[in-house]
Amino acid sequence: MLLDAASMYFRAYYGVPESITAPDGTPVNAVRGFCDMVSRLVTEQRPSRLVACLDLDWRPAFRVAALPSYKAHRVVAEQAADTNPAGIPEEVPDTLGPQVPILLEVLAAAGIATGGAEGHEADDVIGTLAHTESVDPVLAVSGDRDLMQIVREEPTPVRLLYVGRGLAKAELLGPAEVAEKYAVPVGRAGEAYAEMAMLRGDPSDGLPGVPGVGAKTAATLVSRFGSWAELRAAITDAGDTRLTSTVRSKLAAAAPYLEVVEPVVRVVQDAPVHLDRPDTLPATPADPDALVALAERWGLTSSMERLVTALHKAAS
């Protein structure tokens, strides 16, 4: 199980009341919500291995170099480095940022592995670990639709538990589900989803897309071609009848964008991922005393007890 940690603690922060505080009044709603989500996921899915994947760089230089608008609207000038732990985006609420170091301490004390890659986002960490896994089926957990592109059947199955609407309404997606949901070919559902995303764009990430090409047209286009390179080649081939003259004109007008967008949208599969410990699901906390101390200091005793119980049951 690969957790998109940032995606999950953002949702925990907004899903759990900020009135959940430590004895000293510090908000700990994101920590509590995240840990309770992990407890539930471990209990329901019973993974043998678990990694919380981190954003060490939420706006990687290679993506910004390709497309300067990438997440540009999220940047806040003169953000102090010491207030941005673990690569937290600058738009993070003031009361969420300080909770992330607490969360990382909890994960370390519990013995849950964290993984990151310098210069890369959590999506790239997940994409790399999923792509290189050759033994166990993989379940990624995220509220980020971009990770729909990693689903596959072979050589080991990769699924996405999409929690964009919360854990209670989570969707389990594989190639068949992504193909049905977005009307793309099931045989290359993940790859086709990424291509569709390039064409339609995503304002939340600063991706303009191709003007005049929405989700339906994008899905139709990627269904007609076997690869991104094949689609792009058809733009300059007037004899390729898979593109109408109207659509060809729209794509041609967006040529500068189409030339650079692929590395921005594609999830990296060979990032230099580093795990802080083996990814085996711990049956007992790595540092029980530290976990107890954290629970007492931050008023998280019940949440920590649920986490320890879930780990023990899943590993037994």
C-alpha positions, 0 to 999 in steps of 0.5 A: 500500500502506497499512501499519498501522504500530502493528499491524505493529510490535506483531506484530514485537515479539512475533514476533521474540525480544527477544534481538535487540539493538543492540551496546549491548544495546538491544532492536531486535527490533520494528524488525528485524521490522517492516523485514523485514515491509516488505521481504517485502511490497514484494517480494511486492506491488510497490506503486508507492506506500507509506505507513506509517500512524501512531497519532497518538492511539490513543484519540481524544477523539471516540470516548471522548466517545461511549463512555467505555469505549473502550480504557479498560482500556488506560490506565495512570495518570500515563504520562509524555508523553515515554515515549509517542512517536507515540501509542503506547498506554500498555500498550506493553511497556517495551522496545517504546516506545523502539524506535518512534523508531528505526523512524521514523528508519529510515523517514525515512532510507529515504524511506518516507512516513509519514502521520498525522492529529491526534486520530485512529488509524492506522485512520482514516488508512488509511480516509481514504487508501483512501476518497479514492484514485481512481487506484490499487488500494489494499492495506491491511496490518493485524492489526486486524479493524476495517479489514475495513470499508474493503474495496470494489470501486468506484471503485478496489478496496480490499483488506485483507491481514489479518495477525492470525495473522502474515504467513505466514498472511496473508489477502487480503480483499475484499468477497466474502471478508468476506461469506463469512467473516462471512455478511454481504451482499457488496454492502455487506460492509464497511459490514455488517461494521462494523454487525455489530461494533457489535452483537456488541461487542469486549472488546479495545476496550472495546465492550460490544455488545448483551447476548445478541447474538453474532456469528451473530445480529449477521450475521443482523440486518445481512443483513436491513436495508439500513443501520444507520439502517434497523435502528435504526428497526425497534427502535421499529417493532413492525410490522417483522417483520424483528425478533423480539420477543426480539431487539427487546427486547434491542436496545431495552434497549441503546438508549443504547449503540446511540445512540452506538456508530456513530462509535466503530466506523466508520473515519473517511474524512475525517481531516486526514491529513498525509504527511511526504513524497510516497508514491511508493515510493523506488528508493533511500534518501532519506538513504543515509548516515543509513540506514547510520549507523542500521544500524551503531548498532543492529546492523541491517545485514542488515535494512537491506540487505534493505529497500534491495534490496526497494525497488530491485527493486520500483521498477525 
